[in-house]
Amino acid sequence: MSKSFSRRTFLKGAAAGVAGVAAMGLAGAPVLAEEAESWDLETDVLVVGAGGAGVSAAAEAALAGARVLVLEKAGLIGGTTNFSGGVMQAAGTKYQKEFTKYQDDTPEKHAALWIKAGEGTVDEELVTDLANGAPGHIDWLADTCGLKWTSLYGHCHIPYVEEELMADRIHVYEGGGGIGSGGIFVRATWAVAEANGAELQLNTEVKKLLQDADGVVTGVIAEQDGKELRVKAEKGVILCTASIDHNLDMAKRLSPQQYYDLNNSTVMSAATDTGDGIRMGMEIGADVSGFGGCIDFCAKTGAATSNQIPLFPSFIVNQQGLRFVCEDATYAYHYRAIFQQTVALDGPTYMIFGNSTFSDPATVWTEESAKADVEAGALYTAETIEALAEQIGVPAANLKLQLDLWNQYAAAGEDAQFGRKTGLAEITGPFYAYKNVAANLGSLGGLKINVNAEVIDVNGNVIPHLYAAGLNAGGWIGPYYPGSGTAVMGTVHWGRKAGAAAAAN
């Protein structure tokens, strides 16, 4: 149950929200709705968005006996979750004990890792709540939604996180784990929601939130087939529209890395992820949290996406021809560093490897595929490291020094610069350079929430009957994505919590 909320507090929060939205050049203002107003549709719980968070919220609210209506902007359910592998992180589950050596892992260790990866920016209460809830969601997805968990793996290391906090926690269900298999989880969860009475309307874009004179969110204004719909929600509205993935204006102001990726990289999330829920929340005074990072990885090599796959012998250099990061640290960690070096030195970074790398079993290139990539312009090659430096425009002396250092570390079996754990082998020519280009699976950051997934305004008060879930909510992931399975577990956790809280109003 949301705590009381005064008219004065509402007006102050709404005014602050309008000012914030206006500062970003976004149109809109709060809309007041009186109880006597006519409605086109009515429900108990209204879910905005039918991605992983939306279907989870719908299923939980419907199981609790609420009337549930889901409005989805696109013509199909799933959103960006469809493009994911559907894997989910959890600690201490029976499946972790069955499939891995980690027999004594705990949600406390899991939370500690996530908090440390948050670098002081996350809401520790949210992170702890997520870690504690994750094992139960794994069971719920098996027992209620019919997913069959078949294996686990872990994310790659983070240089400043203690080894004892690491474990194989990434759960894979039957048919999952590959790009595009997140839809299995979406369809299974939606089937539960639908079987319990939840209704869905596709191609329906929610435009504004409606509130009564006391600031309670009472419904939304939506657009369907060119017509305006006023939809009443007796118990609550749950925003599940992802982050600002394809909103160039909001990204420029809130997330420099996402803004860079929109202009220079491949953003692979659903095109409908344009920050709608965040914008609507801000219009009525909602606070935001957790902006700055995004989910970046190397689609060409898959570098550091799984602790089961060592990174082949290679190193990454900046425009000065020098290493700057541990290359086999988990993918979004080292891609954050790539972004930072790219903008700081106004030029791309490169992955350097050699002909000797082709003999490594983890190498993604062969001599033949490397030759094809050279011909296609995707790789640079030269007989000497100095000639390669000239091709990619970095100081030859620095690149030669870096190669010599790398080979010294390889001979000693220890990376004294950055603590690289895998792929420490001598690199000899001919030499190759691959320009690093991020593949982006979405922005991090969203509306500020509490552990009940209630949205918090800029004055620290709950906005009654308004909830946010998944990546529409912020503060539970830090300045870089801490490893596969975090986001999808977050969609389940915050979706279910929002659905339960709204249904209980």
C-alpha positions as CSV (number, residue, x, y, z in Angstrom):
1,M,0.0,0.0,0.0
2,S,1.4,3.4,-1.0
3,K,1.9,5.9,1.8
4,S,-0.2,9.0,2.0
5,F,0.7,11.7,-0.4
6,S,-0.5,15.3,0.0
7,R,-1.7,17.6,-2.7
8,R,1.0,20.1,-1.8
9,T,3.8,17.4,-2.1
10,F,2.3,16.3,-5.4
11,L,2.3,19.8,-6.9
12,K,5.9,20.4,-5.8
13,G,7.1,17.1,-7.3
14,A,5.1,17.7,-10.5
15,A,6.6,21.1,-10.9
16,A,10.1,19.8,-10.4
17,G,9.4,17.0,-12.9
18,V,8.1,19.4,-15.5
19,A,11.1,21.6,-15.0
20,G,13.4,18.6,-15.5
21,V,11.5,17.5,-18.6
22,A,11.5,21.0,-20.1
23,A,15.3,21.1,-19.5
24,M,15.6,18.1,-21.8
25,G,13.4,19.7,-24.5
26,L,10.6,17.2,-24.0
27,A,7.0,18.3,-24.3
28,G,4.4,17.4,-21.8
29,A,3.0,18.2,-18.4
30,P,1.0,16.3,-15.7
31,V,-2.6,15.6,-16.6
32,L,-5.2,15.7,-13.7
33,A,-8.0,13.3,-13.9
34,E,-11.2,13.6,-11.8
35,E,-13.0,10.5,-10.7
36,A,-16.1,11.5,-12.6
37,E,-14.3,11.5,-15.9
38,S,-15.3,9.0,-18.6
39,W,-13.0,6.1,-19.4
40,D,-12.6,4.0,-22.6
41,L,-11.2,1.0,-20.7
42,E,-11.0,0.1,-17.1
43,T,-8.8,-2.4,-15.2
44,D,-7.2,-3.0,-11.8
45,V,-3.6,-3.1,-12.8
46,L,-2.4,-1.5,-16.0
47,V,1.0,-2.7,-17.3
48,V,2.7,-0.5,-19.9
49,G,5.0,-2.6,-22.0
50,A,5.1,-6.4,-22.6
51,G,8.8,-7.2,-22.4
52,G,10.3,-9.4,-19.7
53,A,9.3,-7.0,-16.9
54,G,5.8,-6.5,-18.3
55,V,4.9,-10.1,-18.6
56,S,6.3,-10.9,-15.2
57,A,4.3,-8.0,-13.7
58,A,1.2,-9.2,-15.5
59,A,1.6,-12.8,-14.4
60,E,2.1,-11.9,-10.7
61,A,-0.8,-9.4,-10.6
62,A,-3.1,-11.9,-12.4
63,L,-2.2,-14.7,-10.1
64,A,-3.1,-12.4,-7.2
65,G,-6.6,-12.1,-8.6
66,A,-6.4,-8.6,-10.1
67,R,-7.8,-7.6,-13.4
68,V,-4.8,-7.0,-15.6
69,L,-4.5,-5.1,-18.9
70,V,-1.2,-4.9,-20.8
71,L,-0.7,-2.2,-23.4
72,E,2.3,-2.8,-25.8
73,K,3.6,-0.2,-28.2
74,A,4.9,-2.8,-30.7
75,G,3.1,-5.4,-32.6
76,L,4.4,-8.3,-30.6
77,I,5.4,-9.1,-27.0
78,G,9.0,-9.5,-25.7
79,G,10.7,-6.2,-26.5
80,T,14.5,-6.3,-26.0
81,T,14.2,-9.5,-23.9
82,N,13.4,-11.3,-27.2
83,F,17.0,-10.5,-28.4
84,S,18.6,-11.7,-25.2
85,G,19.7,-15.2,-24.3
86,G,17.1,-15.3,-21.4
87,V,19.8,-16.3,-18.9
88,M,19.4,-15.2,-15.3
89,Q,21.7,-14.8,-12.3
90,A,20.9,-16.3,-8.9
91,A,22.9,-17.7,-6.0
92,G,22.3,-20.7,-3.8
93,T,19.7,-22.4,-5.9
94,K,19.3,-26.2,-6.1
95,Y,20.3,-26.0,-9.8
96,Q,23.6,-24.3,-8.9
97,K,24.3,-27.1,-6.5
98,E,23.4,-29.7,-9.1
99,F,25.3,-28.3,-12.0
100,T,28.3,-26.5,-10.5
101,K,31.0,-26.9,-7.8
102,Y,29.6,-24.0,-5.9
103,Q,27.8,-25.8,-3.1
104,D,27.8,-23.0,-0.5
105,D,27.1,-19.9,-2.5
106,T,24.7,-17.4,-1.0
107,P,22.6,-14.4,-2.0
108,E,24.7,-12.4,0.4
109,K,27.8,-13.0,-1.6
110,H,25.9,-12.3,-4.8
111,A,24.7,-8.9,-3.4
112,A,28.2,-8.1,-2.2
113,L,29.6,-8.6,-5.7
114,W,26.9,-6.5,-7.4
115,I,27.3,-3.7,-4.8
116,K,31.1,-3.7,-5.3
117,A,30.6,-3.6,-9.1
118,G,28.3,-0.7,-8.5
119,E,31.3,1.5,-7.4
120,G,29.3,3.3,-4.8
121,T,26.5,4.4,-7.1
122,V,23.8,1.7,-6.6
123,D,21.0,1.6,-4.1
124,E,22.3,-1.2,-1.8
125,E,18.8,-2.0,-0.5
126,L,17.6,-2.6,-4.1
127,V,20.6,-4.7,-5.0
128,T,20.3,-6.8,-1.8
129,D,16.5,-7.3,-2.4
130,L,17.2,-8.5,-5.9
131,A,19.9,-10.9,-4.9
132,N,17.7,-12.3,-2.1
133,G,14.7,-12.7,-4.4
134,A,16.6,-14.3,-7.3
135,P,16.6,-17.9,-6.1
136,G,12.8,-17.9,-5.6
137,H,12.3,-16.6,-9.1
138,I,14.3,-19.4,-10.5
139,D,12.0,-21.9,-8.7
140,W,8.8,-19.9,-9.8
141,L,9.9,-19.9,-13.4
142,A,10.3,-23.7,-13.2
143,D,7.3,-24.6,-11.1
144,T,4.8,-22.0,-12.4
145,C,6.0,-21.1,-15.9
146,G,7.5,-24.5,-16.9
147,L,11.0,-23.5,-17.7
148,K,13.6,-26.3,-17.4
149,W,17.0,-25.2,-16.1
150,T,19.7,-27.2,-17.7
151,S,23.1,-25.6,-16.9
152,L,25.0,-22.7,-15.3
153,Y,28.1,-20.7,-16.1
154,G,29.7,-17.5,-14.7
155,H,30.6,-14.1,-15.9
156,C,34.2,-13.1,-16.3
157,H,36.2,-11.5,-13.5
158,I,36.2,-7.9,-12.4
159,P,39.7,-6.8,-11.4
160,Y,38.8,-5.3,-8.0
161,V,36.3,-7.9,-6.9
162,E,37.5,-10.6,-4.6
163,E,37.6,-14.1,-6.0
164,E,35.6,-15.5,-3.1
165,L,32.6,-13.4,-4.3
166,M,32.7,-14.9,-7.7
167,A,30.7,-18.0,-8.6
168,D,28.8,-19.7,-11.5
169,R,25.4,-18.1,-11.1
170,I,24.1,-17.6,-14.6
171,H,21.2,-20.1,-15.1
172,V,20.4,-21.4,-18.6
173,Y,17.0,-22.9,-19.4
174,E,16.3,-25.5,-22.1
175,G,16.6,-23.8,-25.5
176,G,18.1,-20.6,-23.9
177,G,21.5,-19.1,-23.8
178,G,21.8,-17.9,-27.4
179,I,21.0,-14.5,-28.9
180,G,17.2,-14.5,-29.5
181,S,16.2,-17.2,-27.0
182,G,14.9,-14.8,-24.4
183,G,11.5,-15.1,-26.1
184,I,11.1,-18.6,-24.6
185,F,11.0,-17.0,-21.1
186,V,8.6,-14.2,-22.3
187,R,6.1,-16.6,-24.0
188,A,6.1,-19.0,-21.0
189,T,5.5,-16.2,-18.5
190,W,2.9,-14.5,-20.6
191,A,1.0,-17.8,-20.9
192,V,0.7,-17.8,-17.2
193,A,-0.6,-14.3,-17.2
194,E,-3.1,-15.0,-19.9
195,A,-4.3,-18.2,-18.3
196,N,-5.1,-16.2,-15.2
197,G,-7.1,-13.6,-17.1
198,A,-4.6,-10.9,-18.2
199,E,-5.5,-9.1,-21.4
200,L,-3.1,-7.7,-24.0
201,Q,-3.6,-4.9,-26.6
202,L,-0.7,-4.5,-29.1
203,N,0.1,-1.5,-31.2
204,T,-1.0,0.7,-28.4
205,E,1.3,3.5,-27.3
206,V,0.9,5.0,-23.9
207,K,1.5,8.8,-24.0
208,K,0.7,10.3,-20.6
209,L,0.0,9.4,-17.0
210,L,-3.2,10.6,-15.3
211,Q,-3.5,11.6,-11.7
212,D,-6.3,12.8,-9.4
213,A,-6.1,15.9,-7.3
214,D,-4.2,14.1,-4.5
215,G,-1.5,12.9,-6.9
216,V,-2.6,9.3,-7.1
217,V,-2.0,7.8,-10.6
218,T,-5.4,6.8,-11.9
219,G,-4.7,5.7,-15.4
220,V,-3.1,6.7,-18.8
221,I,-3.8,8.3,-22.1
222,A,-2.9,6.0,-24.9
223,E,-3.1,6.0,-28.7
224,Q,-4.4,3.1,-30.7
225,D,-5.2,3.2,-34.4
226,G,-4.8,6.9,-34.4
227,K,-7.4,7.4,-31.7
228,E,-7.0,8.5,-28.1
229,L,-7.8,6.0,-25.3
230,R,-8.3,7.0,-21.7
231,V,-7.6,3.9,-19.6
232,K,-8.4,3.7,-15.9
233,A,-6.3,1.7,-13.5
234,E,-8.0,1.2,-10.1
235,K,-5.0,-0.3,-8.3
236,G,-1.9,1.0,-10.2
237,V,0.1,1.6,-13.4
238,I,3.3,-0.4,-13.9
239,L,5.8,1.2,-16.3
240,C,7.9,-1.5,-18.1
241,T,9.1,0.3,-21.2
242,A,12.9,-0.2,-20.8
243,S,15.4,2.6,-20.7
244,I,16.4,5.4,-23.1
245,D,18.0,3.0,-25.6
246,H,16.9,4.8,-28.8
247,N,16.2,8.3,-27.4
248,L,19.1,10.4,-28.7
249,D,18.0,13.6,-26.9
250,M,17.6,11.9,-23.5
251,A,20.8,9.9,-23.9
252,K,22.8,13.1,-24.7
253,R,21.7,14.6,-21.4
254,L,21.6,11.5,-19.2
255,S,24.0,8.8,-20.6
256,P,27.1,9.9,-22.6
257,Q,28.1,6.3,-23.4
258,Q,24.6,5.5,-24.7
259,Y,24.7,8.7,-26.7
260,Y,28.0,7.8,-28.2
261,D,26.8,4.3,-29.1
262,L,23.7,5.7,-30.8
263,N,26.0,7.8,-33.0
264,N,28.8,5.3,-33.6
265,S,27.9,1.8,-32.6
266,T,25.2,-0.9,-33.2
267,V,22.3,-0.5,-30.8
268,M,20.6,-3.9,-30.8
269,S,17.7,-3.3,-28.5
270,A,14.1,-3.0,-29.6
271,A,13.5,0.2,-31.6
272,T,10.5,0.9,-29.4
273,D,12.7,1.5,-26.4
274,T,12.6,5.2,-26.5
275,G,12.4,6.1,-22.8
276,D,8.6,6.5,-22.8
277,G,8.0,5.4,-19.2
278,I,10.9,7.4,-17.9
279,R,9.7,10.5,-19.7
280,M,6.1,10.1,-18.4
281,G,7.4,9.5,-14.9
282,M,9.6,12.6,-15.0
283,E,6.6,14.7,-16.2
284,I,4.8,14.1,-12.9
285,G,7.9,14.6,-10.7
286,A,9.6,11.2,-10.6
287,D,13.2,11.1,-9.8
288,V,15.7,9.1,-11.8
289,S,18.7,6.9,-10.9
290,G,21.5,4.8,-12.3
291,F,22.2,6.5,-15.6
292,G,25.6,6.6,-17.2
293,G,26.3,3.0,-18.2
294,C,25.0,0.6,-20.9
295,I,25.3,-3.0,-22.0
296,D,28.2,-3.0,-24.4
297,F,30.1,-6.0,-25.8
298,C,32.1,-7.1,-28.8
299,A,29.7,-8.9,-31.2
300,K,32.7,-9.9,-33.4
301,T,34.6,-11.9,-30.8
302,G,32.2,-12.3,-27.9
303,A,35.2,-11.4,-25.7
304,A,34.8,-12.0,-22.0
305,T,31.1,-12.9,-22.2
306,S,31.5,-16.3,-20.4
307,N,34.0,-17.7,-17.9
308,Q,33.8,-20.9,-19.8
309,I,35.5,-19.4,-22.9
310,P,39.0,-18.0,-22.3
311,L,40.0,-14.9,-24.3
312,F,42.6,-15.7,-27.0
313,P,46.0,-14.0,-27.0
314,S,45.5,-10.4,-27.9
315,F,45.6,-7.0,-26.2
316,I,43.8,-3.7,-26.6
317,V,45.5,-0.4,-27.2
318,N,44.4,3.3,-27.3
319,Q,45.4,6.1,-29.7
320,Q,48.7,6.2,-27.8
321,G,49.4,2.6,-28.7
322,L,49.2,1.5,-25.0
323,R,47.1,-0.9,-23.1
324,F,44.6,0.6,-20.6
325,V,42.4,-2.2,-19.4
326,C,42.2,-5.9,-18.5
327,E,40.9,-7.4,-21.7
328,D,39.3,-10.5,-20.2
329,A,37.5,-8.7,-17.5
330,T,33.7,-9.0,-18.0
331,Y,32.7,-7.5,-21.2
332,A,30.8,-4.3,-20.2
333,Y,33.6,-3.5,-17.7
334,H,36.3,-3.4,-20.4
335,Y,34.0,-1.8,-22.9
336,R,33.3,1.1,-20.5
337,A,37.1,1.6,-20.6
338,I,37.1,1.4,-24.4
339,F,34.5,4.1,-24.5
340,Q,36.4,6.3,-22.1
341,Q,39.6,6.0,-23.9
342,T,37.9,6.6,-27.3
343,V,36.4,9.9,-26.2
344,A,39.3,11.0,-24.1
345,L,41.9,10.6,-26.9
346,D,39.4,11.3,-29.8
347,G,40.1,8.1,-31.6
348,P,39.3,4.4,-31.8
349,T,40.9,1.6,-29.8
350,Y,42.3,-1.6,-31.4
351,M,42.6,-5.2,-30.5
352,I,46.1,-6.4,-31.5
353,F,47.0,-10.0,-32.2
354,G,49.3,-12.0,-34.4
355,N,49.6,-14.9,-36.7
356,S,50.6,-17.0,-33.6
357,T,47.1,-16.4,-32.2
358,F,45.5,-18.6,-34.9
359,S,46.9,-21.7,-33.1
360,D,45.0,-20.8,-29.9
361,P,41.8,-23.0,-29.5
362,A,39.7,-20.0,-28.4
363,T,40.6,-17.8,-31.4
364,V,37.6,-16.6,-33.4
365,W,39.7,-16.0,-36.5
366,T,41.5,-18.5,-38.8
367,E,44.2,-17.4,-41.3
368,E,41.5,-17.7,-44.0
369,S,38.8,-15.7,-42.1
370,A,41.4,-13.1,-41.1
371,K,42.4,-12.7,-44.8
372,A,38.8,-12.3,-45.8
373,D,38.3,-9.6,-43.1
374,V,41.5,-7.8,-44.3
375,E,40.1,-7.7,-47.8
376,A,36.7,-6.5,-46.4
377,G,38.4,-3.7,-44.5
378,A,37.5,-5.2,-41.1
379,L,41.1,-6.0,-40.1
380,Y,44.5,-4.3,-40.6
381,T,47.6,-6.4,-41.1
382,A,51.3,-5.9,-41.5
383,E,54.5,-7.9,-41.3
384,T,56.0,-5.8,-38.5
385,I,54.4,-4.2,-35.5
386,E,55.8,-0.8,-36.6
387,A,54.1,-1.1,-39.9
388,L,50.9,-2.0,-38.3
389,A,51.2,1.0,-36.0
390,E,51.5,3.2,-39.1
391,Q,48.3,1.7,-40.6
392,I,46.2,2.4,-37.5
393,G,47.7,5.7,-36.7
394,V,49.3,5.1,-33.3
395,P,52.9,5.7,-32.2
396,A,55.1,2.9,-33.4
397,A,57.5,3.0,-30.5
398,N,54.7,2.7,-28.0
399,L,53.0,-0.2,-29.8
400,K,56.4,-2.0,-30.1
401,L,57.0,-1.4,-26.4
402,Q,53.5,-2.7,-25.5
403,L,54.1,-5.8,-27.6
404,D,57.4,-6.5,-25.9
405,L,55.8,-6.0,-22.5
406,W,53.0,-8.4,-23.4
407,N,55.5,-11.1,-24.5
408,Q,57.4,-10.6,-21.3
409,Y,54.3,-11.2,-19.3
410,A,53.4,-14.2,-21.4
411,A,56.8,-15.7,-20.7
412,A,56.5,-15.1,-17.0
413,G,52.9,-16.3,-16.9
414,E,51.6,-13.2,-15.2
415,D,50.2,-9.9,-16.5
416,A,51.9,-7.4,-14.3
417,Q,49.9,-4.5,-15.8
418,F,46.3,-5.4,-15.6
419,G,46.0,-8.9,-14.1
420,R,44.8,-10.7,-17.3
421,K,43.9,-14.3,-16.4
422,T,43.5,-16.0,-19.8
423,G,45.2,-16.0,-23.2
424,L,48.7,-15.1,-21.9
425,A,50.7,-16.4,-24.7
426,E,53.4,-14.9,-26.9
427,I,52.2,-12.9,-29.9
428,T,54.3,-13.0,-33.1
429,G,53.8,-11.7,-36.6
430,P,52.5,-11.0,-39.1
431,F,50.3,-8.8,-36.9
432,Y,46.6,-7.8,-37.0
433,A,44.5,-5.0,-35.6
434,Y,40.7,-5.0,-35.2
435,K,39.0,-1.7,-34.5
436,N,36.8,-2.1,-31.5
437,V,33.1,-1.3,-32.2
438,A,30.5,-1.9,-29.5
439,A,27.3,-3.8,-29.9
440,N,24.9,-2.3,-27.5
441,L,22.0,-4.1,-25.8
442,G,20.6,-1.1,-24.0
443,S,21.0,1.8,-21.6
444,L,21.2,1.5,-17.9
445,G,19.2,3.9,-15.7
446,G,15.6,4.7,-15.1
447,L,13.0,5.9,-12.6
448,K,14.0,5.8,-8.9
449,I,12.1,3.1,-7.1
450,N,11.9,1.5,-3.6
451,V,12.0,-2.3,-2.8
452,N,8.2,-2.5,-3.6
453,A,9.0,-1.1,-7.1
454,E,7.0,2.1,-6.2
455,V,8.3,5.2,-8.1
456,I,9.9,7.9,-5.9
457,D,9.6,11.6,-6.7
458,V,12.3,14.2,-6.6
459,N,11.4,15.0,-2.9
460,G,11.8,11.4,-1.8
461,N,8.1,10.6,-1.6
462,V,6.2,7.7,-3.2
463,I,4.0,8.6,-6.2
464,P,0.9,6.6,-5.3
465,H,-0.1,3.8,-7.6
466,L,2.9,4.2,-9.9
467,Y,5.4,1.5,-10.3
468,A,8.4,0.8,-12.5
469,A,10.1,-2.5,-13.3
470,G,13.0,-3.9,-15.3
471,L,15.3,-1.3,-17.0
472,N,12.5,1.3,-16.8
473,A,13.7,1.4,-13.1
474,G,17.2,2.5,-12.1
475,G,19.6,2.3,-9.2
476,W,20.0,-1.5,-9.1
477,I,22.8,-1.7,-11.7
478,G,25.9,0.5,-11.5
479,P,28.0,2.4,-14.1
480,Y,28.6,-0.7,-16.2
481,Y,26.7,-4.0,-16.7
482,P,28.1,-6.5,-14.2
483,G,27.5,-9.7,-16.2
484,S,25.0,-11.7,-18.2
485,G,21.8,-12.6,-16.5
486,T,21.6,-9.5,-14.4
487,A,19.1,-7.6,-16.5
488,V,16.7,-10.5,-17.2
489,M,16.6,-11.5,-13.6
490,G,15.9,-7.9,-12.8
491,T,12.9,-7.9,-15.2
492,V,11.5,-10.9,-13.3
493,H,12.2,-9.6,-9.9
494,W,11.0,-6.0,-10.2
495,G,8.1,-7.1,-12.5
496,R,6.8,-9.6,-10.0
497,K,7.3,-7.2,-7.1
498,A,5.5,-4.4,-8.9
499,G,2.7,-6.8,-9.9
500,A,2.2,-8.0,-6.3
501,A,2.3,-4.5,-4.9
502,A,-0.2,-3.1,-7.3
503,A,-2.6,-6.0,-7.0
504,A,-2.5,-5.5,-3.2
505,N,-3.6,-1.9,-3.3
